[in-house]
Amino acid sequence: MAVTKLKRKTLRNRLKPKNKAKLLKQLNARPTIKHIDVEAIKASFAKKAE
């Protein structure tokens, strides 16, 4: 029997790892929040409530 190649499926199979790598790169590109002043945030909410 002859073997046929499904080109669309091959393309999708190639794109899966590329898309996953792109997604991970986007997620890792976001900076982490450091040194949060919790008291200042609470005070700002208290001002808005009044």
mmCIF entry with sequence, helices, sheets and N, C-alpha, C, O atoms, coordinates in Angstrom:
data_MODEL
# 
_entry.id   MODEL 
# 
_entity.id                         1 
_entity.type                       polymer 
_entity.pdbx_number_of_molecules   1 
# 
_entity_poly.entity_id                      1 
_entity_poly.type                           'polypeptide(L)' 
_entity_poly.nstd_linkage                   no 
_entity_poly.nstd_monomer                   no 
_entity_poly.pdbx_seq_one_letter_code       MAVTKLKRKTLRNRLKPKNKAKLLKQLNARPTIKHIDVEAIKASFAKKAE 
_entity_poly.pdbx_seq_one_letter_code_can   MAVTKLKRKTLRNRLKPKNKAKLLKQLNARPTIKHIDVEAIKASFAKKAE 
_entity_poly.pdbx_strand_id                 A 
# 
loop_
_entity_poly_seq.entity_id 
_entity_poly_seq.num 
_entity_poly_seq.mon_id 
_entity_poly_seq.hetero 
1 1  MET n 
1 2  ALA n 
1 3  VAL n 
1 4  THR n 
1 5  LYS n 
1 6  LEU n 
1 7  LYS n 
1 8  ARG n 
1 9  LYS n 
1 10 THR n 
1 11 LEU n 
1 12 ARG n 
1 13 ASN n 
1 14 ARG n 
1 15 LEU n 
1 16 LYS n 
1 17 PRO n 
1 18 LYS n 
1 19 ASN n 
1 20 LYS n 
1 21 ALA n 
1 22 LYS n 
1 23 LEU n 
1 24 LEU n 
1 25 LYS n 
1 26 GLN n 
1 27 LEU n 
1 28 ASN n 
1 29 ALA n 
1 30 ARG n 
1 31 PRO n 
1 32 THR n 
1 33 ILE n 
1 34 LYS n 
1 35 HIS n 
1 36 ILE n 
1 37 ASP n 
1 38 VAL n 
1 39 GLU n 
1 40 ALA n 
1 41 ILE n 
1 42 LYS n 
1 43 ALA n 
1 44 SER n 
1 45 PHE n 
1 46 ALA n 
1 47 LYS n 
1 48 LYS n 
1 49 ALA n 
1 50 GLU n 
# 
_struct_asym.id          A 
_struct_asym.entity_id   1 
# 
loop_
_struct_conf.conf_type_id 
_struct_conf.id 
_struct_conf.pdbx_PDB_helix_id 
_struct_conf.beg_label_comp_id 
_struct_conf.beg_label_asym_id 
_struct_conf.beg_label_seq_id 
_struct_conf.pdbx_beg_PDB_ins_code 
_struct_conf.end_label_comp_id 
_struct_conf.end_label_asym_id 
_struct_conf.end_label_seq_id 
_struct_conf.pdbx_end_PDB_ins_code 
_struct_conf.beg_auth_comp_id 
_struct_conf.beg_auth_asym_id 
_struct_conf.beg_auth_seq_id 
_struct_conf.end_auth_comp_id 
_struct_conf.end_auth_asym_id 
_struct_conf.end_auth_seq_id 
_struct_conf.pdbx_PDB_helix_class 
_struct_conf.details 
_struct_conf.pdbx_PDB_helix_length 
HELX_P HELX_P1 AA1 LYS A 7  ? ALA A 29 ? LYS A 7  ALA A 29 1 ? 23 
HELX_P HELX_P2 AA2 VAL A 38 ? ALA A 49 ? VAL A 38 ALA A 49 1 ? 12 
# 
_struct_conf_type.id          HELX_P 
_struct_conf_type.criteria    ? 
_struct_conf_type.reference   ? 
# 
loop_
_atom_site.group_PDB 
_atom_site.id 
_atom_site.type_symbol 
_atom_site.label_atom_id 
_atom_site.label_alt_id 
_atom_site.label_comp_id 
_atom_site.label_asym_id 
_atom_site.label_entity_id 
_atom_site.label_seq_id 
_atom_site.pdbx_PDB_ins_code 
_atom_site.Cartn_x 
_atom_site.Cartn_y 
_atom_site.Cartn_z 
_atom_site.occupancy 
_atom_site.B_iso_or_equiv 
_atom_site.pdbx_formal_charge 
_atom_site.auth_seq_id 
_atom_site.auth_comp_id 
_atom_site.auth_asym_id 
_atom_site.auth_atom_id 
_atom_site.pdbx_PDB_model_num 
ATOM 1   N N  . MET A 1 1  ? 0.834   -1.192 0.000  1.00 0.00 ? 1  MET A N  1 
ATOM 2   C CA . MET A 1 1  ? 0.000   0.000  0.000  1.00 0.00 ? 1  MET A CA 1 
ATOM 3   C C  . MET A 1 1  ? 0.876   1.251  0.000  1.00 0.00 ? 1  MET A C  1 
ATOM 4   O O  . MET A 1 1  ? 1.952   1.291  0.596  1.00 0.00 ? 1  MET A O  1 
ATOM 5   N N  . ALA A 1 2  ? 0.382   2.242  -0.674 1.00 0.00 ? 2  ALA A N  1 
ATOM 6   C CA . ALA A 1 2  ? 1.119   3.507  -0.734 1.00 0.00 ? 2  ALA A CA 1 
ATOM 7   C C  . ALA A 1 2  ? 0.873   4.317  0.535  1.00 0.00 ? 2  ALA A C  1 
ATOM 8   O O  . ALA A 1 2  ? -0.200  4.255  1.135  1.00 0.00 ? 2  ALA A O  1 
ATOM 9   N N  . VAL A 1 3  ? 1.867   5.057  0.918  1.00 0.00 ? 3  VAL A N  1 
ATOM 10  C CA . VAL A 1 3  ? 1.746   5.906  2.104  1.00 0.00 ? 3  VAL A CA 1 
ATOM 11  C C  . VAL A 1 3  ? 1.474   7.329  1.640  1.00 0.00 ? 3  VAL A C  1 
ATOM 12  O O  . VAL A 1 3  ? 2.216   7.888  0.832  1.00 0.00 ? 3  VAL A O  1 
ATOM 13  N N  . THR A 1 4  ? 0.406   7.897  2.162  1.00 0.00 ? 4  THR A N  1 
ATOM 14  C CA . THR A 1 4  ? 0.094   9.284  1.805  1.00 0.00 ? 4  THR A CA 1 
ATOM 15  C C  . THR A 1 4  ? 0.396   10.177 2.991  1.00 0.00 ? 4  THR A C  1 
ATOM 16  O O  . THR A 1 4  ? 0.241   9.776  4.144  1.00 0.00 ? 4  THR A O  1 
ATOM 17  N N  . LYS A 1 5  ? 0.821   11.367 2.700  1.00 0.00 ? 5  LYS A N  1 
ATOM 18  C CA . LYS A 1 5  ? 1.162   12.321 3.743  1.00 0.00 ? 5  LYS A CA 1 
ATOM 19  C C  . LYS A 1 5  ? 0.051   13.360 3.836  1.00 0.00 ? 5  LYS A C  1 
ATOM 20  O O  . LYS A 1 5  ? -0.337  13.959 2.833  1.00 0.00 ? 5  LYS A O  1 
ATOM 21  N N  . LEU A 1 6  ? -0.448  13.563 5.029  1.00 0.00 ? 6  LEU A N  1 
ATOM 22  C CA . LEU A 1 6  ? -1.448  14.595 5.227  1.00 0.00 ? 6  LEU A CA 1 
ATOM 23  C C  . LEU A 1 6  ? -0.711  15.888 5.560  1.00 0.00 ? 6  LEU A C  1 
ATOM 24  O O  . LEU A 1 6  ? -0.189  16.057 6.662  1.00 0.00 ? 6  LEU A O  1 
ATOM 25  N N  . LYS A 1 7  ? -0.680  16.787 4.596  1.00 0.00 ? 7  LYS A N  1 
ATOM 26  C CA . LYS A 1 7  ? 0.123   18.000 4.758  1.00 0.00 ? 7  LYS A CA 1 
ATOM 27  C C  . LYS A 1 7  ? -0.446  18.924 5.826  1.00 0.00 ? 7  LYS A C  1 
ATOM 28  O O  . LYS A 1 7  ? 0.308   19.552 6.570  1.00 0.00 ? 7  LYS A O  1 
ATOM 29  N N  . ARG A 1 8  ? -1.771  19.010 5.905  1.00 0.00 ? 8  ARG A N  1 
ATOM 30  C CA . ARG A 1 8  ? -2.378  19.891 6.911  1.00 0.00 ? 8  ARG A CA 1 
ATOM 31  C C  . ARG A 1 8  ? -2.068  19.392 8.312  1.00 0.00 ? 8  ARG A C  1 
ATOM 32  O O  . ARG A 1 8  ? -1.770  20.175 9.214  1.00 0.00 ? 8  ARG A O  1 
ATOM 33  N N  . LYS A 1 9  ? -2.143  18.069 8.485  1.00 0.00 ? 9  LYS A N  1 
ATOM 34  C CA . LYS A 1 9  ? -1.853  17.494 9.800  1.00 0.00 ? 9  LYS A CA 1 
ATOM 35  C C  . LYS A 1 9  ? -0.385  17.713 10.163 1.00 0.00 ? 9  LYS A C  1 
ATOM 36  O O  . LYS A 1 9  ? -0.062  18.017 11.311 1.00 0.00 ? 9  LYS A O  1 
ATOM 37  N N  . THR A 1 10 ? 0.486   17.558 9.192  1.00 0.00 ? 10 THR A N  1 
ATOM 38  C CA . THR A 1 10 ? 1.909   17.782 9.430  1.00 0.00 ? 10 THR A CA 1 
ATOM 39  C C  . THR A 1 10 ? 2.152   19.219 9.863  1.00 0.00 ? 10 THR A C  1 
ATOM 40  O O  . THR A 1 10 ? 2.939   19.476 10.775 1.00 0.00 ? 10 THR A O  1 
ATOM 41  N N  . LEU A 1 11 ? 1.474   20.158 9.205  1.00 0.00 ? 11 LEU A N  1 
ATOM 42  C CA . LEU A 1 11 ? 1.623   21.568 9.551  1.00 0.00 ? 11 LEU A CA 1 
ATOM 43  C C  . LEU A 1 11 ? 1.154   21.814 10.981 1.00 0.00 ? 11 LEU A C  1 
ATOM 44  O O  . LEU A 1 11 ? 1.815   22.519 11.744 1.00 0.00 ? 11 LEU A O  1 
ATOM 45  N N  . ARG A 1 12 ? 0.010   21.229 11.342 1.00 0.00 ? 12 ARG A N  1 
ATOM 46  C CA . ARG A 1 12 ? -0.513  21.405 12.702 1.00 0.00 ? 12 ARG A CA 1 
ATOM 47  C C  . ARG A 1 12 ? 0.439   20.801 13.734 1.00 0.00 ? 12 ARG A C  1 
ATOM 48  O O  . ARG A 1 12 ? 0.655   21.374 14.802 1.00 0.00 ? 12 ARG A O  1 
ATOM 49  N N  . ASN A 1 13 ? 1.002   19.645 13.405 1.00 0.00 ? 13 ASN A N  1 
ATOM 50  C CA . ASN A 1 13 ? 1.939   18.996 14.325 1.00 0.00 ? 13 ASN A CA 1 
ATOM 51  C C  . ASN A 1 13 ? 3.200   19.830 14.510 1.00 0.00 ? 13 ASN A C  1 
ATOM 52  O O  . ASN A 1 13 ? 3.786   19.842 15.593 1.00 0.00 ? 13 ASN A O  1 
ATOM 53  N N  . ARG A 1 14 ? 3.617   20.525 13.460 1.00 0.00 ? 14 ARG A N  1 
ATOM 54  C CA . ARG A 1 14 ? 4.793   21.380 13.580 1.00 0.00 ? 14 ARG A CA 1 
ATOM 55  C C  . ARG A 1 14 ? 4.477   22.635 14.384 1.00 0.00 ? 14 ARG A C  1 
ATOM 56  O O  . ARG A 1 14 ? 5.335   23.145 15.104 1.00 0.00 ? 14 ARG A O  1 
ATOM 57  N N  . LEU A 1 15 ? 3.251   23.132 14.264 1.00 0.00 ? 15 LEU A N  1 
ATOM 58  C CA . LEU A 1 15 ? 2.888   24.380 14.931 1.00 0.00 ? 15 LEU A CA 1 
ATOM 59  C C  . LEU A 1 15 ? 2.645   24.201 16.425 1.00 0.00 ? 15 LEU A C  1 
ATOM 60  O O  . LEU A 1 15 ? 2.790   25.158 17.185 1.00 0.00 ? 15 LEU A O  1 
ATOM 61  N N  . LYS A 1 16 ? 2.278   22.997 16.863 1.00 0.00 ? 16 LYS A N  1 
ATOM 62  C CA . LYS A 1 16 ? 1.978   22.787 18.292 1.00 0.00 ? 16 LYS A CA 1 
ATOM 63  C C  . LYS A 1 16 ? 3.138   23.190 19.200 1.00 0.00 ? 16 LYS A C  1 
ATOM 64  O O  . LYS A 1 16 ? 2.927   23.990 20.111 1.00 0.00 ? 16 LYS A O  1 
ATOM 65  N N  . PRO A 1 17 ? 4.355   22.674 18.997 1.00 0.00 ? 17 PRO A N  1 
ATOM 66  C CA . PRO A 1 17 ? 5.443   23.086 19.891 1.00 0.00 ? 17 PRO A CA 1 
ATOM 67  C C  . PRO A 1 17 ? 5.822   24.558 19.733 1.00 0.00 ? 17 PRO A C  1 
ATOM 68  O O  . PRO A 1 17 ? 6.240   25.200 20.696 1.00 0.00 ? 17 PRO A O  1 
ATOM 69  N N  . LYS A 1 18 ? 5.673   25.094 18.508 1.00 0.00 ? 18 LYS A N  1 
ATOM 70  C CA . LYS A 1 18 ? 5.977   26.513 18.297 1.00 0.00 ? 18 LYS A CA 1 
ATOM 71  C C  . LYS A 1 18 ? 5.018   27.382 19.091 1.00 0.00 ? 18 LYS A C  1 
ATOM 72  O O  . LYS A 1 18 ? 5.434   28.341 19.742 1.00 0.00 ? 18 LYS A O  1 
ATOM 73  N N  . ASN A 1 19 ? 3.730   27.047 19.040 1.00 0.00 ? 19 ASN A N  1 
ATOM 74  C CA . ASN A 1 19 ? 2.726   27.820 19.769 1.00 0.00 ? 19 ASN A CA 1 
ATOM 75  C C  . ASN A 1 19 ? 2.928   27.702 21.269 1.00 0.00 ? 19 ASN A C  1 
ATOM 76  O O  . ASN A 1 19 ? 2.752   28.676 22.001 1.00 0.00 ? 19 ASN A O  1 
ATOM 77  N N  . LYS A 1 20 ? 3.299   26.513 21.731 1.00 0.00 ? 20 LYS A N  1 
ATOM 78  C CA . LYS A 1 20 ? 3.527   26.309 23.161 1.00 0.00 ? 20 LYS A CA 1 
ATOM 79  C C  . LYS A 1 20 ? 4.718   27.140 23.629 1.00 0.00 ? 20 LYS A C  1 
ATOM 80  O O  . LYS A 1 20 ? 4.670   27.762 24.690 1.00 0.00 ? 20 LYS A O  1 
ATOM 81  N N  . ALA A 1 21 ? 5.780   27.146 22.838 1.00 0.00 ? 21 ALA A N  1 
ATOM 82  C CA . ALA A 1 21 ? 6.966   27.931 23.188 1.00 0.00 ? 21 ALA A CA 1 
ATOM 83  C C  . ALA A 1 21 ? 6.644   29.418 23.194 1.00 0.00 ? 21 ALA A C  1 
ATOM 84  O O  . ALA A 1 21 ? 7.118   30.161 24.053 1.00 0.00 ? 21 ALA A O  1 
ATOM 85  N N  . LYS A 1 22 ? 5.826   29.854 22.221 1.00 0.00 ? 22 LYS A N  1 
ATOM 86  C CA . LYS A 1 22 ? 5.450   31.264 22.148 1.00 0.00 ? 22 LYS A CA 1 
ATOM 87  C C  . LYS A 1 22 ? 4.618   31.661 23.360 1.00 0.00 ? 22 LYS A C  1 
ATOM 88  O O  . LYS A 1 22 ? 4.800   32.746 23.913 1.00 0.00 ? 22 LYS A O  1 
ATOM 89  N N  . LEU A 1 23 ? 3.708   30.789 23.771 1.00 0.00 ? 23 LEU A N  1 
ATOM 90  C CA . LEU A 1 23 ? 2.867   31.059 24.935 1.00 0.00 ? 23 LEU A CA 1 
ATOM 91  C C  . LEU A 1 23 ? 3.712   31.156 26.202 1.00 0.00 ? 23 LEU A C  1 
ATOM 92  O O  . LEU A 1 23 ? 3.520   32.064 27.010 1.00 0.00 ? 23 LEU A O  1 
ATOM 93  N N  . LEU A 1 24 ? 4.647   30.223 26.378 1.00 0.00 ? 24 LEU A N  1 
ATOM 94  C CA . LEU A 1 24 ? 5.515   30.246 27.555 1.00 0.00 ? 24 LEU A CA 1 
ATOM 95  C C  . LEU A 1 24 ? 6.384   31.501 27.568 1.00 0.00 ? 24 LEU A C  1 
ATOM 96  O O  . LEU A 1 24 ? 6.642   32.074 28.627 1.00 0.00 ? 24 LEU A O  1 
ATOM 97  N N  . LYS A 1 25 ? 6.828   31.919 26.403 1.00 0.00 ? 25 LYS A N  1 
ATOM 98  C CA . LYS A 1 25 ? 7.649   33.120 26.320 1.00 0.00 ? 25 LYS A CA 1 
ATOM 99  C C  . LYS A 1 25 ? 6.837   34.345 26.733 1.00 0.00 ? 25 LYS A C  1 
ATOM 100 O O  . LYS A 1 25 ? 7.347   35.226 27.426 1.00 0.00 ? 25 LYS A O  1 
ATOM 101 N N  . GLN A 1 26 ? 5.573   34.402 26.308 1.00 0.00 ? 26 GLN A N  1 
ATOM 102 C CA . GLN A 1 26 ? 4.702   35.521 26.682 1.00 0.00 ? 26 GLN A CA 1 
ATOM 103 C C  . GLN A 1 26 ? 4.446   35.522 28.179 1.00 0.00 ? 26 GLN A C  1 
ATOM 104 O O  . GLN A 1 26 ? 4.464   36.578 28.812 1.00 0.00 ? 26 GLN A O  1 
ATOM 105 N N  . LEU A 1 27 ? 4.211   34.353 28.749 1.00 0.00 ? 27 LEU A N  1 
ATOM 106 C CA . LEU A 1 27 ? 3.935   34.271 30.180 1.00 0.00 ? 27 LEU A CA 1 
ATOM 107 C C  . LEU A 1 27 ? 5.155   34.680 31.001 1.00 0.00 ? 27 LEU A C  1 
ATOM 108 O O  . LEU A 1 27 ? 5.021   35.334 32.035 1.00 0.00 ? 27 LEU A O  1 
ATOM 109 N N  . ASN A 1 28 ? 6.328   34.298 30.545 1.00 0.00 ? 28 ASN A N  1 
ATOM 110 C CA . ASN A 1 28 ? 7.551   34.621 31.270 1.00 0.00 ? 28 ASN A CA 1 
ATOM 111 C C  . ASN A 1 28 ? 7.982   36.067 31.063 1.00 0.00 ? 28 ASN A C  1 
ATOM 112 O O  . ASN A 1 28 ? 8.799   36.580 31.828 1.00 0.00 ? 28 ASN A O  1 
ATOM 113 N N  . ALA A 1 29 ? 7.449   36.730 30.047 1.00 0.00 ? 29 ALA A N  1 
ATOM 114 C CA . ALA A 1 29 ? 7.841   38.107 29.754 1.00 0.00 ? 29 ALA A CA 1 
ATOM 115 C C  . ALA A 1 29 ? 7.214   39.086 30.731 1.00 0.00 ? 29 ALA A C  1 
ATOM 116 O O  . ALA A 1 29 ? 7.710   40.203 30.882 1.00 0.00 ? 29 ALA A O  1 
ATOM 117 N N  . ARG A 1 30 ? 6.133   38.693 31.398 1.00 0.00 ? 30 ARG A N  1 
ATOM 118 C CA . ARG A 1 30 ? 5.464   39.598 32.324 1.00 0.00 ? 30 ARG A CA 1 
ATOM 119 C C  . ARG A 1 30 ? 6.303   39.755 33.586 1.00 0.00 ? 30 ARG A C  1 
ATOM 120 O O  . ARG A 1 30 ? 6.713   38.758 34.181 1.00 0.00 ? 30 ARG A O  1 
ATOM 121 N N  . PRO A 1 31 ? 6.562   40.987 34.001 1.00 0.00 ? 31 PRO A N  1 
ATOM 122 C CA . PRO A 1 31 ? 7.395   41.183 35.187 1.00 0.00 ? 31 PRO A CA 1 
ATOM 123 C C  . PRO A 1 31 ? 6.666   40.765 36.461 1.00 0.00 ? 31 PRO A C  1 
ATOM 124 O O  . PRO A 1 31 ? 5.447   40.903 36.567 1.00 0.00 ? 31 PRO A O  1 
ATOM 125 N N  . THR A 1 32 ? 7.418   40.262 37.408 1.00 0.00 ? 32 THR A N  1 
ATOM 126 C CA . THR A 1 32 ? 6.832   39.880 38.684 1.00 0.00 ? 32 THR A CA 1 
ATOM 127 C C  . THR A 1 32 ? 6.699   41.119 39.555 1.00 0.00 ? 32 THR A C  1 
ATOM 128 O O  . THR A 1 32 ? 7.509   42.041 39.467 1.00 0.00 ? 32 THR A O  1 
ATOM 129 N N  . ILE A 1 33 ? 5.685   41.134 40.387 1.00 0.00 ? 33 ILE A N  1 
ATOM 130 C CA . ILE A 1 33 ? 5.452   42.270 41.272 1.00 0.00 ? 33 ILE A CA 1 
ATOM 131 C C  . ILE A 1 33 ? 6.254   42.044 42.550 1.00 0.00 ? 33 ILE A C  1 
ATOM 132 O O  . ILE A 1 33 ? 6.100   41.023 43.220 1.00 0.00 ? 33 ILE A O  1 
ATOM 133 N N  . LYS A 1 34 ? 7.104   42.999 42.875 1.00 0.00 ? 34 LYS A N  1 
ATOM 134 C CA . LYS A 1 34 ? 7.948   42.873 44.058 1.00 0.00 ? 34 LYS A CA 1 
ATOM 135 C C  . LYS A 1 34 ? 7.784   44.107 44.932 1.00 0.00 ? 34 LYS A C  1 
ATOM 136 O O  . LYS A 1 34 ? 7.408   45.176 44.449 1.00 0.00 ? 34 LYS A O  1 
ATOM 137 N N  . HIS A 1 35 ? 8.064   43.956 46.196 1.00 0.00 ? 35 HIS A N  1 
ATOM 138 C CA . HIS A 1 35 ? 8.074   45.061 47.155 1.00 0.00 ? 35 HIS A CA 1 
ATOM 139 C C  . HIS A 1 35 ? 6.741   45.807 47.175 1.00 0.00 ? 35 HIS A C  1 
ATOM 140 O O  . HIS A 1 35 ? 6.687   47.002 46.887 1.00 0.00 ? 35 HIS A O  1 
ATOM 141 N N  . ILE A 1 36 ? 5.691   45.107 47.510 1.00 0.00 ? 36 ILE A N  1 
ATOM 142 C CA . ILE A 1 36 ? 4.366   45.714 47.576 1.00 0.00 ? 36 ILE A CA 1 
ATOM 143 C C  . ILE A 1 36 ? 4.161   46.306 48.964 1.00 0.00 ? 36 ILE A C  1 
ATOM 144 O O  . ILE A 1 36 ? 4.423   45.654 49.976 1.00 0.00 ? 36 ILE A O  1 
ATOM 145 N N  . ASP A 1 37 ? 3.688   47.551 49.000 1.00 0.00 ? 37 ASP A N  1 
ATOM 146 C CA . ASP A 1 37 ? 3.370   48.203 50.264 1.00 0.00 ? 37 ASP A CA 1 
ATOM 147 C C  . ASP A 1 37 ? 1.887   47.958 50.545 1.00 0.00 ? 37 ASP A C  1 
ATOM 148 O O  . ASP A 1 37 ? 1.029   48.691 50.053 1.00 0.00 ? 37 ASP A O  1 
ATOM 149 N N  . VAL A 1 38 ? 1.594   46.939 51.329 1.00 0.00 ? 38 VAL A N  1 
ATOM 150 C CA . VAL A 1 38 ? 0.220   46.519 51.597 1.00 0.00 ? 38 VAL A CA 1 
ATOM 151 C C  . VAL A 1 38 ? -0.538  47.602 52.348 1.00 0.00 ? 38 VAL A C  1 
ATOM 152 O O  . VAL A 1 38 ? -1.716  47.839 52.083 1.00 0.00 ? 38 VAL A O  1 
ATOM 153 N N  . GLU A 1 39 ? 0.127   48.250 53.272 1.00 0.00 ? 39 GLU A N  1 
ATOM 154 C CA . GLU A 1 39 ? -0.539  49.288 54.070 1.00 0.00 ? 39 GLU A CA 1 
ATOM 155 C C  . GLU A 1 39 ? -0.984  50.453 53.192 1.00 0.00 ? 39 GLU A C  1 
ATOM 156 O O  . GLU A 1 39 ? -2.059  51.012 53.410 1.00 0.00 ? 39 GLU A O  1 
ATOM 157 N N  . ALA A 1 40 ? -0.184  50.824 52.216 1.00 0.00 ? 40 ALA A N  1 
ATOM 158 C CA . ALA A 1 40 ? -0.549  51.915 51.309 1.00 0.00 ? 40 ALA A CA 1 
ATOM 159 C C  . ALA A 1 40 ? -1.763  51.529 50.472 1.00 0.00 ? 40 ALA A C  1 
ATOM 160 O O  . ALA A 1 40 ? -2.626  52.366 50.208 1.00 0.00 ? 40 ALA A O  1 
ATOM 161 N N  . ILE A 1 41 ? -1.831  50.285 50.059 1.00 0.00 ? 41 ILE A N  1 
ATOM 162 C CA . ILE A 1 41 ? -2.976  49.818 49.278 1.00 0.00 ? 41 ILE A CA 1 
ATOM 163 C C  . ILE A 1 41 ? -4.234  49.834 50.130 1.00 0.00 ? 41 ILE A C  1 
ATOM 164 O O  . ILE A 1 41 ? -5.290  50.269 49.669 1.00 0.00 ? 41 ILE A O  1 
ATOM 165 N N  . LYS A 1 42 ? -4.133  49.364 51.368 1.00 0.00 ? 42 LYS A N  1 
ATOM 166 C CA . LYS A 1 42 ? -5.284  49.382 52.277 1.00 0.00 ? 42 LYS A CA 1 
ATOM 167 C C  . LYS A 1 42 ? -5.745  50.807 52.532 1.00 0.00 ? 42 LYS A C  1 
ATOM 168 O O  . LYS A 1 42 ? -6.946  51.069 52.592 1.00 0.00 ? 42 LYS A O  1 
ATOM 169 N N  . ALA A 1 43 ? -4.804  51.727 52.682 1.00 0.00 ? 43 ALA A N  1 
ATOM 170 C CA . ALA A 1 43 ? -5.154  53.127 52.919 1.00 0.00 ? 43 ALA A CA 1 
ATOM 171 C C  . ALA A 1 43 ? -5.876  53.717 51.711 1.00 0.00 ? 43 ALA A C  1 
ATOM 172 O O  . ALA A 1 43 ? -6.812  54.500 51.874 1.00 0.00 ? 43 ALA A O  1 
ATOM 173 N N  . SER A 1 44 ? -5.456  53.354 50.514 1.00 0.00 ? 44 SER A N  1 
ATOM 174 C CA . SER A 1 44 ? -6.112  53.887 49.313 1.00 0.00 ? 44 SER A CA 1 
ATOM 175 C C  . SER A 1 44 ? -7.543  53.366 49.207 1.00 0.00 ? 44 SER A C  1 
ATOM 176 O O  . SER A 1 44 ? -8.426  54.091 48.747 1.00 0.00 ? 44 SER A O  1 
ATOM 177 N N  . PHE A 1 45 ? -7.788  52.126 49.622 1.00 0.00 ? 45 PHE A N  1 
ATOM 178 C CA . PHE A 1 45 ? -9.154  51.599 49.612 1.00 0.00 ? 45 PHE A CA 1 
ATOM 179 C C  . PHE A 1 45 ? -10.005 52.289 50.669 1.00 0.00 ? 45 PHE A C  1 
ATOM 180 O O  . PHE A 1 45 ? -11.192 52.533 50.455 1.00 0.00 ? 45 PHE A O  1 
ATOM 181 N N  . ALA A 1 46 ? -9.403  52.601 51.799 1.00 0.00 ? 46 ALA A N  1 
ATOM 182 C CA . ALA A 1 46 ? -10.132 53.288 52.865 1.00 0.00 ? 46 ALA A CA 1 
ATOM 183 C C  . ALA A 1 46 ? -10.546 54.684 52.405 1.00 0.00 ? 46 ALA A C  1 
ATOM 184 O O  . ALA A 1 46 ? -11.640 55.141 52.737 1.00 0.00 ? 46 ALA A O  1 
ATOM 185 N N  . LYS A 1 47 ? -9.689  55.367 51.646 1.00 0.00 ? 47 LYS A N  1 
ATOM 186 C CA . LYS A 1 47 ? -10.012 56.701 51.121 1.00 0.00 ? 47 LYS A CA 1 
ATOM 187 C C  . LYS A 1 47 ? -11.179 56.626 50.142 1.00 0.00 ? 47 LYS A C  1 
ATOM 188 O O  . LYS A 1 47 ? -12.050 57.496 50.146 1.00 0.00 ? 47 LYS A O  1 
ATOM 189 N N  . LYS A 1 48 ? -11.199 55.591 49.305 1.00 0.00 ? 48 LYS A N  1 
ATOM 190 C CA . LYS A 1 48 ? -12.270 55.445 48.315 1.00 0.00 ? 48 LYS A CA 1 
ATOM 191 C C  . LYS A 1 48 ? -13.601 55.128 48.980 1.00 0.00 ? 48 LYS A C  1 
ATOM 192 O O  . LYS A 1 48 ? -14.650 55.546 48.488 1.00 0.00 ? 48 LYS A O  1 
ATOM 193 N N  . ALA A 1 49 ? -13.578 54.402 50.083 1.00 0.00 ? 49 ALA A N  1 
ATOM 194 C CA . ALA A 1 49 ? -14.803 53.995 50.772 1.00 0.00 ? 49 ALA A CA 1 
ATOM 195 C C  . ALA A 1 49 ? -15.489 55.184 51.436 1.00 0.00 ? 49 ALA A C  1 
ATOM 196 O O  . ALA A 1 49 ? -16.708 55.182 51.606 1.00 0.00 ? 49 ALA A O  1 
ATOM 197 N N  . GLU A 1 50 ? -14.715 56.193 51.809 1.00 0.00 ? 50 GLU A N  1 
ATOM 198 C CA . GLU A 1 50 ? -15.293 57.348 52.506 1.00 0.00 ? 50 GLU A CA 1 
ATOM 199 C C  . GLU A 1 50 ? -15.991 58.297 51.596 1.00 0.00 ? 50 GLU A C  1 
ATOM 200 O O  . GLU A 1 50 ? -16.521 59.311 52.051 1.00 0.00 ? 50 GLU A O  1 
# 
